[in-house]
Amino acid sequence: MKSMTGFGKSQSLNNNIQVEIEIKSVNHRFLDTQFRMPRELLAFENDYKTVLKELIQRGRVESYITVTTNIDNQRQLMIHWSLLDELVLQLNQASEMRYKEKAFNPESIMTGLVTNPQFFEVTENKEMTQEDAQLIMKCYREAVERLDSSRLAEGKQIAGVLTVLLNEFEQQMLAVKELVPEIEQDYRHRLEKRLKQEVGEQFEESRLLTELALLIEKGDIQEELDRLVIHIKKAHELITTDGPIGREFDFLLQEMNREVNTTGSKSVNIAVKELIVQMKTMLEKIKEQIQNIE
């Protein structure tokens, strides 16, 4: 059993980049993935989703990928050689002809042009190399695995809580079951009282038994209790099952709630009514817990 709530984080670096990835997940009916990452990584989004789906099947999952580049390794010097060649040619000609008789220093002019972007330009290479892409993917996989581990750990805690709640629910159901003979006896006393009011002290025993059988059949809750026993057993099995169980558990809980409501509508016994209230309260607590499981 896994919780849908979890957190995973991973960091890595090489000579070019430093990667930091954080992934968090919360409850959701389906798998909803959201990514916050540099534009250079948009082409890899489907690859990240594939890795995520290997371990995560339900929940809203938000992935934050931060990439910091090593600026010195990413910078490139671009020299506009055609313009520079033309400039050198012109300067050499000027020093030999135009300024032959005057003080003229072509080297100082060339030195001053280093900061001129028309001749020399420093650019940053933002293209993602294969080595960088592999590093980010490895880092992302580690973060997903840690997210999965945290969901498993929380799922284990939820499983313990569910087991306790189911055991309490089962005890309440068994208490109702023990009251079945008392319920039938109540029916008999109520029916005898009604017959005495209508026909007096003298009435046929066969009539009493017939009316009693019909009344007991109408208010029989044994079938509902038997089905609850089956549902409780199934719930315990789901708790120990690997893989997503949230939807199946939710459906099972609806069935259990239906049986409890039917039992309550059939019963007039005060003790049973009180137990039904407790059972419905317990089912609400169980429902709160299963909203968190995958």
C-alpha positions as a LaTeX table, in Angstrom:
\begin{tabular}{lrrr}
\hline
Residue & $x$ (\AA) & $y$ (\AA) & $z$ (\AA) \\
\hline
Met1 & 0.00 & 0.00 & 0.00 \\
Lys2 & 1.23 & 3.44 & $-0.94$ \\
Ser3 & 0.18 & 6.89 & 0.13 \\
Met4 & $-0.40$ & 9.48 & $-2.57$ \\
Thr5 & 1.51 & 12.03 & $-0.48$ \\
Gly6 & 5.29 & 12.06 & $-0.66$ \\
Phe7 & 8.51 & 13.95 & $-1.42$ \\
Gly8 & 11.71 & 13.09 & $-3.24$ \\
Lys9 & 14.88 & 15.09 & $-3.84$ \\
Ser10 & 18.14 & 14.47 & $-5.71$ \\
Gln11 & 21.25 & 16.45 & $-6.68$ \\
Ser12 & 24.09 & 15.79 & $-9.10$ \\
Leu13 & 26.76 & 17.62 & $-11.13$ \\
Asn14 & 29.42 & 17.29 & $-13.80$ \\
Asn15 & 31.89 & 19.72 & $-15.36$ \\
Asn16 & 29.14 & 21.56 & $-17.23$ \\
Ile17 & 26.06 & 21.68 & $-15.00$ \\
Gln18 & 24.69 & 21.22 & $-11.50$ \\
Val19 & 21.23 & 19.62 & $-11.22$ \\
Glu20 & 18.77 & 19.81 & $-8.32$ \\
Ile21 & 15.42 & 18.04 & $-8.56$ \\
Glu22 & 12.52 & 18.10 & $-6.09$ \\
Ile23 & 9.31 & 16.11 & $-6.59$ \\
Lys24 & 6.24 & 16.27 & $-4.39$ \\
Ser25 & 2.90 & 14.49 & $-4.71$ \\
Val26 & $-0.55$ & 14.96 & $-3.18$ \\
Asn27 & $-3.95$ & 13.31 & $-3.53$ \\
His28 & $-5.68$ & 13.16 & $-6.89$ \\
Arg29 & $-8.19$ & 10.84 & $-8.55$ \\
Phe30 & $-5.80$ & 10.10 & $-11.41$ \\
Leu31 & $-2.12$ & 10.67 & $-12.26$ \\
Asp32 & $-1.63$ & 14.37 & $-12.92$ \\
Thr33 & 1.95 & 15.43 & $-13.70$ \\
Gln34 & 3.26 & 19.00 & $-13.63$ \\
Phe35 & 6.80 & 20.08 & $-14.55$ \\
Arg36 & 8.72 & 23.25 & $-13.72$ \\
Met37 & 12.01 & 23.22 & $-15.63$ \\
Pro38 & 14.21 & 25.17 & $-18.07$ \\
Arg39 & 13.02 & 25.52 & $-21.65$ \\
Glu40 & 15.99 & 23.46 & $-22.82$ \\
Leu41 & 14.45 & 20.40 & $-21.11$ \\
Leu42 & 10.96 & 20.60 & $-22.62$ \\
Ala43 & 11.93 & 18.08 & $-25.28$ \\
Phe44 & 12.59 & 15.51 & $-22.53$ \\
Glu45 & 9.26 & 15.92 & $-20.68$ \\
Asn46 & 7.73 & 12.71 & $-22.07$ \\
Asp47 & 10.85 & 10.78 & $-21.04$ \\
Tyr48 & 10.50 & 12.08 & $-17.48$ \\
Lys49 & 6.80 & 11.10 & $-17.47$ \\
Thr50 & 7.72 & 7.58 & $-18.56$ \\
Val51 & 10.14 & 7.23 & $-15.65$ \\
Leu52 & 7.51 & 8.59 & $-13.25$ \\
Lys53 & 4.80 & 6.16 & $-14.42$ \\
Glu54 & 7.04 & 3.19 & $-13.71$ \\
Leu55 & 6.50 & 3.73 & $-9.97$ \\
Ile56 & 3.67 & 6.26 & $-9.55$ \\
Gln57 & 0.12 & 5.57 & $-10.78$ \\
Arg58 & $-2.09$ & 8.03 & $-8.90$ \\
Gly59 & $-1.71$ & 11.50 & $-7.43$ \\
Arg60 & $-0.86$ & 15.03 & $-8.47$ \\
Val61 & 2.91 & 15.02 & $-8.95$ \\
Glu62 & 4.88 & 18.26 & $-9.31$ \\
Ser63 & 8.49 & 18.08 & $-10.50$ \\
Tyr64 & 10.88 & 21.02 & $-10.05$ \\
Ile65 & 14.10 & 20.70 & $-12.10$ \\
Thr66 & 16.78 & 23.34 & $-11.60$ \\
Val67 & 19.89 & 23.35 & $-13.78$ \\
Thr68 & 22.82 & 25.68 & $-13.02$ \\
Thr69 & 25.47 & 25.90 & $-15.75$ \\
Asn70 & 29.21 & 26.27 & $-15.23$ \\
Ile71 & 29.55 & 29.59 & $-17.09$ \\
Asp72 & 33.27 & 29.25 & $-17.79$ \\
Asn73 & 32.78 & 25.92 & $-19.55$ \\
Gln74 & 29.75 & 27.13 & $-21.49$ \\
Arg75 & 31.25 & 30.37 & $-22.85$ \\
Gln76 & 32.55 & 30.50 & $-26.39$ \\
Leu77 & 34.60 & 33.18 & $-28.15$ \\
Met78 & 33.29 & 34.13 & $-31.57$ \\
Ile79 & 35.66 & 36.11 & $-33.81$ \\
His80 & 34.22 & 37.76 & $-36.90$ \\
Trp81 & 37.22 & 36.93 & $-39.05$ \\
Ser82 & 36.07 & 38.55 & $-42.29$ \\
Leu83 & 35.78 & 41.98 & $-40.66$ \\
Leu84 & 38.99 & 41.48 & $-38.71$ \\
Asp85 & 40.91 & 40.44 & $-41.81$ \\
Glu86 & 39.70 & 43.54 & $-43.64$ \\
Leu87 & 40.67 & 45.72 & $-40.68$ \\
Val88 & 44.17 & 44.27 & $-40.46$ \\
Leu89 & 44.65 & 44.79 & $-44.18$ \\
Gln90 & 43.50 & 48.41 & $-43.96$ \\
Leu91 & 45.69 & 49.12 & $-40.93$ \\
Asn92 & 48.79 & 47.66 & $-42.59$ \\
Gln93 & 48.19 & 49.70 & $-45.70$ \\
Ala94 & 47.64 & 52.83 & $-43.60$ \\
Ser95 & 50.87 & 52.34 & $-41.66$ \\
Glu96 & 52.84 & 51.93 & $-44.91$ \\
Met97 & 51.19 & 54.63 & $-46.98$ \\
Arg98 & 48.71 & 57.01 & $-45.37$ \\
Tyr99 & 50.55 & 57.47 & $-42.05$ \\
Lys100 & 54.07 & 56.58 & $-43.14$ \\
Glu101 & 55.53 & 59.84 & $-41.95$ \\
Lys102 & 53.41 & 60.05 & $-38.78$ \\
Ala103 & 53.26 & 58.25 & $-35.44$ \\
Phe104 & 50.85 & 55.39 & $-35.97$ \\
Asn105 & 50.41 & 52.24 & $-33.84$ \\
Pro106 & 48.12 & 49.55 & $-35.38$ \\
Glu107 & 48.69 & 47.26 & $-32.36$ \\
Ser108 & 47.03 & 49.70 & $-29.95$ \\
Ile109 & 44.03 & 49.95 & $-32.24$ \\
Met110 & 43.70 & 46.15 & $-32.37$ \\
Thr111 & 43.95 & 45.94 & $-28.57$ \\
Gly112 & 41.10 & 48.41 & $-28.18$ \\
Leu113 & 38.86 & 46.35 & $-30.45$ \\
Val114 & 38.78 & 43.36 & $-28.09$ \\
Thr115 & 35.63 & 44.70 & $-26.39$ \\
Asn116 & 33.92 & 45.58 & $-29.66$ \\
Pro117 & 31.17 & 42.97 & $-30.34$ \\
Gln118 & 31.42 & 43.67 & $-34.09$ \\
Phe119 & 34.80 & 41.92 & $-34.10$ \\
Phe120 & 34.96 & 39.83 & $-30.87$ \\
Glu121 & 31.89 & 38.32 & $-29.18$ \\
Val122 & 31.59 & 36.02 & $-26.14$ \\
Thr123 & 28.49 & 33.77 & $-26.27$ \\
Glu124 & 27.02 & 31.12 & $-23.96$ \\
Asn125 & 26.30 & 27.69 & $-25.37$ \\
Lys126 & 22.85 & 26.71 & $-24.03$ \\
Glu127 & 22.50 & 23.51 & $-26.03$ \\
Met128 & 21.99 & 20.40 & $-23.90$ \\
Thr129 & 24.73 & 17.84 & $-24.48$ \\
Gln130 & 24.03 & 14.12 & $-24.34$ \\
Glu131 & 26.17 & 13.85 & $-21.22$ \\
Asp132 & 24.15 & 16.59 & $-19.51$ \\
Ala133 & 20.82 & 15.02 & $-20.55$ \\
Gln134 & 21.89 & 11.63 & $-19.16$ \\
Leu135 & 22.96 & 13.24 & $-15.88$ \\
Ile136 & 19.58 & 14.98 & $-15.50$ \\
Met137 & 17.69 & 11.77 & $-16.31$ \\
Lys138 & 19.73 & 9.80 & $-13.74$ \\
Cys139 & 19.08 & 12.52 & $-11.15$ \\
Tyr140 & 15.36 & 12.56 & $-11.95$ \\
Arg141 & 15.10 & 8.77 & $-11.61$ \\
Glu142 & 16.74 & 8.96 & $-8.17$ \\
Ala143 & 14.26 & 11.65 & $-7.08$ \\
Val144 & 11.32 & 9.53 & $-8.28$ \\
Glu145 & 12.63 & 6.50 & $-6.38$ \\
Arg146 & 12.93 & 8.57 & $-3.20$ \\
Leu147 & 9.42 & 9.92 & $-3.75$ \\
Asp148 & 8.18 & 6.35 & $-4.09$ \\
Ser149 & 9.99 & 5.33 & $-0.90$ \\
Ser150 & 8.36 & 8.14 & 1.05 \\
Arg151 & 4.93 & 7.15 & $-0.30$ \\
Leu152 & 5.56 & 3.54 & 0.72 \\
Ala153 & 6.61 & 4.60 & 4.22 \\
Glu154 & 3.50 & 6.73 & 4.71 \\
Gly155 & 1.37 & 3.98 & 3.18 \\
Lys156 & 2.66 & 1.58 & 5.82 \\
Gln157 & 1.50 & 3.96 & 8.55 \\
Ile158 & $-1.92$ & 4.32 & 6.93 \\
Ala159 & $-2.18$ & 0.53 & 6.70 \\
Gly160 & $-1.68$ & 0.33 & 10.47 \\
Val161 & $-4.38$ & 2.92 & 11.11 \\
Leu162 & $-6.81$ & 1.17 & 8.74 \\
Thr163 & $-6.22$ & $-2.17$ & 10.43 \\
Val164 & $-7.12$ & $-0.69$ & 13.81 \\
Leu165 & $-10.24$ & 1.01 & 12.43 \\
Leu166 & $-11.40$ & $-2.14$ & 10.65 \\
Asn167 & $-10.92$ & $-4.18$ & 13.81 \\
Glu168 & $-13.05$ & $-1.70$ & 15.76 \\
Phe169 & $-15.69$ & $-1.79$ & 13.04 \\
Glu170 & $-15.69$ & $-5.58$ & 13.14 \\
Gln171 & $-16.18$ & $-5.58$ & 16.91 \\
Gln172 & $-19.16$ & $-3.26$ & 16.53 \\
Met173 & $-20.61$ & $-5.51$ & 13.84 \\
Leu174 & $-20.16$ & $-8.60$ & 16.05 \\
Ala175 & $-21.91$ & $-6.76$ & 18.88 \\
Val176 & $-24.89$ & $-6.24$ & 16.56 \\
Lys177 & $-24.77$ & $-9.92$ & 15.62 \\
Glu178 & $-24.96$ & $-10.93$ & 19.29 \\
Leu179 & $-28.14$ & $-8.89$ & 19.61 \\
Val180 & $-30.01$ & $-10.83$ & 16.89 \\
Pro181 & $-31.70$ & $-13.25$ & 19.38 \\
Glu182 & $-32.72$ & $-10.28$ & 21.52 \\
Ile183 & $-34.13$ & $-8.55$ & 18.44 \\
Glu184 & $-36.25$ & $-11.62$ & 17.61 \\
Gln185 & $-37.44$ & $-11.80$ & 21.23 \\
Asp186 & $-38.40$ & $-8.10$ & 21.05 \\
Tyr187 & $-40.44$ & $-8.84$ & 17.94 \\
Arg188 & $-42.31$ & $-11.60$ & 19.75 \\
His189 & $-43.14$ & $-9.42$ & 22.78 \\
Arg190 & $-44.27$ & $-6.54$ & 20.59 \\
Leu191 & $-46.42$ & $-8.83$ & 18.46 \\
Glu192 & $-48.01$ & $-10.52$ & 21.52 \\
Lys193 & $-48.79$ & $-7.11$ & 22.98 \\
Arg194 & $-50.40$ & $-5.95$ & 19.75 \\
Leu195 & $-52.50$ & $-9.13$ & 19.41 \\
Lys196 & $-53.69$ & $-8.85$ & 23.01 \\
Gln197 & $-54.75$ & $-5.28$ & 22.34 \\
Glu198 & $-56.68$ & $-6.33$ & 19.25 \\
Val199 & $-58.23$ & $-9.69$ & 20.21 \\
Gly200 & $-57.70$ & $-9.92$ & 23.95 \\
Glu201 & $-55.85$ & $-12.55$ & 25.93 \\
Gln202 & $-57.17$ & $-15.39$ & 23.80 \\
Phe203 & $-55.45$ & $-15.67$ & 20.40 \\
Glu204 & $-54.22$ & $-18.57$ & 18.34 \\
Glu205 & $-50.60$ & $-19.53$ & 18.81 \\
Ser206 & $-50.39$ & $-20.39$ & 15.11 \\
Arg207 & $-51.40$ & $-16.87$ & 14.21 \\
Leu208 & $-48.74$ & $-15.49$ & 16.51 \\
Leu209 & $-46.09$ & $-17.70$ & 14.93 \\
Thr210 & $-47.16$ & $-16.76$ & 11.41 \\
Glu211 & $-47.14$ & $-13.06$ & 12.15 \\
Leu212 & $-43.87$ & $-13.42$ & 14.02 \\
Ala213 & $-42.21$ & $-15.25$ & 11.11 \\
Leu214 & $-43.29$ & $-12.52$ & 8.70 \\
Leu215 & $-42.07$ & $-9.79$ & 11.02 \\
Ile216 & $-38.74$ & $-11.47$ & 11.64 \\
Glu217 & $-38.24$ & $-12.05$ & 7.92 \\
Lys218 & $-38.98$ & $-8.41$ & 7.20 \\
Gly219 & $-36.53$ & $-7.24$ & 9.83 \\
Asp220 & $-33.92$ & $-9.98$ & 9.33 \\
Ile221 & $-30.42$ & $-8.44$ & 9.30 \\
Gln222 & $-28.43$ & $-11.67$ & 9.18 \\
Glu223 & $-27.85$ & $-11.40$ & 5.44 \\
Glu224 & $-26.44$ & $-7.90$ & 5.78 \\
Leu225 & $-24.19$ & $-8.99$ & 8.64 \\
Asp226 & $-22.92$ & $-11.95$ & 6.64 \\
Arg227 & $-22.03$ & $-9.69$ & 3.74 \\
Leu228 & $-20.25$ & $-7.32$ & 6.13 \\
Val229 & $-18.10$ & $-10.22$ & 7.31 \\
Ile230 & $-17.07$ & $-10.86$ & 3.70 \\
His231 & $-16.37$ & $-7.17$ & 3.08 \\
Ile232 & $-14.24$ & $-6.86$ & 6.21 \\
Lys233 & $-12.16$ & $-9.86$ & 5.15 \\
Lys234 & $-11.68$ & $-8.32$ & 1.70 \\
Ala235 & $-10.65$ & $-5.00$ & 3.25 \\
His236 & $-7.93$ & $-6.69$ & 5.30 \\
Glu237 & $-6.68$ & $-8.44$ & 2.15 \\
Leu238 & $-6.49$ & $-5.14$ & 0.26 \\
Ile239 & $-4.38$ & $-3.58$ & 3.01 \\
Thr240 & $-1.67$ & $-6.19$ & 2.40 \\
Thr241 & $-1.91$ & $-6.05$ & $-1.41$ \\
Asp242 & 0.87 & $-4.54$ & $-3.50$ \\
Gly243 & $-0.11$ & $-2.00$ & $-6.12$ \\
Pro244 & $-2.87$ & 0.62 & $-6.32$ \\
Ile245 & $-5.92$ & $-0.26$ & $-4.20$ \\
Gly246 & $-7.51$ & 3.14 & $-3.57$ \\
Arg247 & $-10.34$ & 2.89 & $-6.10$ \\
Glu248 & $-11.21$ & $-0.70$ & $-5.16$ \\
Phe249 & $-11.14$ & 0.14 & $-1.46$ \\
Asp250 & $-13.41$ & 3.12 & $-2.06$ \\
Phe251 & $-15.94$ & 0.92 & $-3.87$ \\
Leu252 & $-15.76$ & $-1.68$ & $-1.11$ \\
Leu253 & $-16.41$ & 1.03 & 1.47 \\
Gln254 & $-19.53$ & 2.10 & $-0.40$ \\
Glu255 & $-20.81$ & $-1.47$ & $-0.23$ \\
Met256 & $-20.10$ & $-1.67$ & 3.50 \\
Asn257 & $-21.89$ & 1.61 & 4.09 \\
Arg258 & $-24.91$ & 0.33 & 2.14 \\
Glu259 & $-25.11$ & $-2.81$ & 4.30 \\
Val260 & $-24.86$ & $-0.75$ & 7.48 \\
Asn261 & $-27.62$ & 1.61 & 6.33 \\
Thr262 & $-29.88$ & $-1.33$ & 5.45 \\
Thr263 & $-29.23$ & $-2.92$ & 8.84 \\
Gly264 & $-30.11$ & 0.32 & 10.55 \\
Ser265 & $-33.34$ & 0.79 & 8.57 \\
Lys266 & $-34.49$ & $-2.74$ & 9.45 \\
Ser267 & $-33.77$ & $-2.48$ & 13.16 \\
Val268 & $-35.91$ & $-0.95$ & 15.89 \\
Asn269 & $-33.75$ & $-2.14$ & 18.76 \\
Ile270 & $-32.21$ & 0.86 & 20.56 \\
Ala271 & $-28.91$ & $-0.91$ & 21.24 \\
Val272 & $-28.60$ & $-1.81$ & 17.56 \\
Lys273 & $-29.39$ & 1.76 & 16.53 \\
Glu274 & $-26.58$ & 3.03 & 18.77 \\
Leu275 & $-24.14$ & 0.51 & 17.31 \\
Ile276 & $-25.15$ & 1.48 & 13.77 \\
Val277 & $-24.26$ & 5.09 & 14.54 \\
Gln278 & $-20.86$ & 3.97 & 15.80 \\
Met279 & $-20.29$ & 1.79 & 12.72 \\
Lys280 & $-21.14$ & 4.65 & 10.36 \\
Thr281 & $-18.76$ & 6.92 & 12.26 \\
Met282 & $-16.03$ & 4.30 & 11.92 \\
Leu283 & $-16.67$ & 4.02 & 8.17 \\
Glu284 & $-16.24$ & 7.79 & 7.86 \\
Lys285 & $-12.87$ & 7.54 & 9.59 \\
Ile286 & $-11.85$ & 4.74 & 7.23 \\
Lys287 & $-12.97$ & 6.82 & 4.26 \\
Glu288 & $-10.76$ & 9.72 & 5.37 \\
Gln289 & $-7.78$ & 7.38 & 5.37 \\
Ile290 & $-8.40$ & 5.73 & 1.99 \\
Gln291 & $-8.58$ & 9.16 & 0.33 \\
Asn292 & $-4.80$ & 9.25 & 0.88 \\
Ile293 & $-3.87$ & 5.88 & $-0.66$ \\
Glu294 & $-2.88$ & 5.19 & $-4.24$ \\
\hline
\end{tabular}
